[in-house]
Amino acid sequence: MNPGRFILEARDLFRTVRDGDSEKAIIRGFSFNFERGEIYNIMGPSGSGKSSLLRMFNRLDEASDGQVLFEGAEYQSYHPCELRRRIGYMFQTPYLFPGSIRENLLYPDSGLSDTRLRELITGIKLDPNLLDTDTDNLSLGEKQRIALARLLAAGPSMVLLDEPTSALDPGNTLAIEELIRNIARRHELTVIMVTHNPEQAVRMGGEALLLYKGELAEWGGSDQVVNNPRTEIGRRYKEKDCG
């Protein structure tokens, strides 16, 4: 593992897709270096490219141009399956496989010991006695916790979270936020999280990156970007006038 300061380096990234008879640039010239063990909140209005950028970071979508380095190496040098084990991805809606919690947690690594399984479920603040519970019997908040634990079972050094609380009620939202912060600190994980909620970015702390029309418009501490933006686009976003 490269011991450098940056775990992920994005250099002049573009993603272009077909839009009828023409091409549309979803991401335009994005460059940023992500440090190890930090939390990053990706913000911006709808259609600004937040989820597209996240998907490019573990090759669910491919960049049209530019370069991504993970652990100091070109991310194309990794087999996609290996890359996705090391850069975990969690969607807005928790997708669990049919069967028990245990079977879901064993999916990334069938050799996990019972002790490790109990550690995983305890780490997400659930009772280890629930390991053999069918996932159909879980609440949405519990399913999101299990999805997070399954992500951790693969032993990633970075996790990508695409609006992980958007389908949850306020109580579960706060609980998941706290869980993510604690897990990031305990496992020294780099977390890159897309959020549509600026107040959530402030609660999560760390750094915020504001996207606008596929470009990086502003970045800095989350509280500063949300509450004291330095750019015109940032100020318009704060006033909800940045569509």
SVG drawing of the C-alpha trace seen along z (x, -y; Angstrom):
<svg xmlns="http://www.w3.org/2000/svg" viewBox="-40 -36 44 56">
<polyline fill="none" stroke="black" stroke-width="0.4" points="0.0,0.0 1.3,-3.4 1.9,-5.4 1.4,-8.8 -0.8,-11.5 -3.5,-11.1 -5.6,-7.9 -7.4,-9.1 -6.3,-11.7 -8.6,-12.9 -7.0,-14.8 -9.0,-16.7 -11.8,-14.2 -14.5,-14.4 -17.6,-12.2 -19.5,-12.7 -22.7,-10.8 -24.9,-10.8 -28.0,-13.1 -30.0,-12.5 -27.9,-13.6 -25.4,-15.4 -23.1,-14.8 -23.5,-16.1 -20.7,-16.7 -21.8,-15.5 -18.4,-16.0 -16.1,-18.7 -12.5,-19.1 -12.8,-17.8 -9.5,-17.7 -9.1,-17.0 -6.9,-15.1 -8.6,-13.2 -6.6,-12.6 -6.6,-9.4 -9.0,-9.0 -11.0,-12.1 -14.7,-12.7 -15.8,-14.5 -19.3,-15.7 -20.2,-16.1 -22.9,-18.8 -24.7,-20.6 -28.1,-21.1 -29.9,-18.3 -28.1,-17.4 -24.7,-18.8 -23.0,-15.4 -22.7,-14.4 -23.6,-10.7 -21.9,-10.5 -18.6,-11.6 -19.0,-9.1 -19.6,-6.2 -16.5,-7.1 -14.4,-6.6 -14.8,-2.8 -15.5,-2.4 -19.2,-1.9 -19.0,-4.6 -15.9,-5.2 -14.3,-8.6 -14.3,-9.9 -11.0,-11.6 -8.7,-12.4 -6.9,-10.2 -7.7,-8.7 -5.0,-7.4 -5.9,-5.1 -3.1,-4.4 -0.7,-6.0 -1.6,-3.7 -3.8,-4.2 -7.2,-2.8 -7.3,-1.0 -4.4,1.1 -6.7,2.7 -9.1,5.4 -12.6,3.9 -13.6,6.5 -10.5,5.8 -11.0,2.0 -14.6,2.3 -13.5,4.3 -11.0,1.6 -13.4,-1.3 -16.8,-0.2 -20.0,-1.8 -23.4,-2.1 -26.5,-3.2 -29.4,-5.4 -31.6,-2.3 -30.1,0.6 -30.0,3.6 -29.8,6.8 -29.7,10.3 -32.5,12.7 -31.7,14.7 -30.3,13.9 -28.1,11.1 -25.3,13.7 -25.5,14.7 -25.4,11.0 -22.3,10.4 -20.6,13.5 -21.1,12.5 -17.9,10.4 -15.8,13.1 -17.3,16.5 -14.4,17.3 -15.3,14.7 -15.4,16.2 -18.4,16.0 -16.3,13.7 -15.8,11.3 -19.5,11.4 -20.4,10.5 -17.9,7.6 -19.4,6.3 -23.0,6.4 -22.0,4.9 -20.1,2.2 -23.4,1.0 -25.2,1.0 -27.3,4.1 -27.7,7.2 -25.4,10.1 -28.3,12.4 -30.0,11.0 -27.4,12.6 -29.8,15.3 -32.7,13.0 -34.2,12.9 -33.5,9.5 -37.2,9.2 -38.0,8.7 -35.8,5.7 -36.8,2.0 -35.3,-0.3 -32.9,-1.8 -31.7,1.7 -31.3,2.6 -29.1,-0.4 -27.0,0.6 -26.6,4.1 -25.6,2.7 -22.9,0.7 -21.7,3.7 -21.5,5.8 -19.5,3.0 -17.0,3.1 -16.8,6.9 -14.8,6.6 -12.1,4.5 -12.2,1.3 -9.9,-1.6 -12.4,-4.0 -16.2,-4.0 -18.5,-5.9 -21.9,-6.7 -24.6,-8.0 -27.2,-9.9 -27.3,-7.0 -30.0,-8.6 -32.3,-10.0 -35.0,-7.4 -34.8,-7.5 -36.8,-9.4 -35.0,-12.1 -34.2,-9.9 -32.6,-7.2 -30.8,-9.8 -29.1,-11.1 -28.3,-7.6 -26.7,-6.6 -24.7,-9.9 -23.3,-9.2 -22.6,-5.6 -20.7,-6.7 -18.6,-9.2 -17.7,-6.6 -16.9,-3.9 -14.7,-6.3 -12.8,-7.3 -12.5,-3.7 -11.4,-2.2 -9.4,-5.2 -11.6,-5.1 -11.8,-7.8 -15.5,-8.6 -16.8,-10.4 -20.5,-11.0 -23.0,-12.6 -25.7,-14.6 -28.5,-16.8 -28.7,-18.3 -26.2,-21.1 -27.1,-20.8 -26.1,-17.1 -22.7,-18.1 -22.2,-20.4 -23.2,-17.7 -20.8,-15.2 -17.9,-17.7 -14.8,-17.2 -14.6,-18.8 -17.3,-19.8 -17.0,-20.0 -19.7,-22.0 -20.4,-20.8 -22.2,-23.0 -23.0,-21.8 -20.3,-19.2 -17.6,-21.5 -16.0,-21.9 -17.2,-25.4 -16.0,-25.6 -14.4,-23.5 -13.2,-23.8 -14.4,-23.0 -18.0,-21.8 -19.3,-24.6 -17.5,-27.3 -18.8,-26.1 -22.3,-25.8 -22.6,-28.8 -19.9,-31.2 -19.4,-30.4 -16.6,-32.4 -17.9,-32.1 -20.9,-33.5 -22.1,-30.0 -21.7,-29.0 -23.7,-32.0 -26.5,-31.2 -26.5,-27.6 -26.9,-28.7 -29.8,-30.9 -31.3,-28.0 -31.0,-29.9 -28.6,-27.6 -30.7,-25.4"/>
</svg>
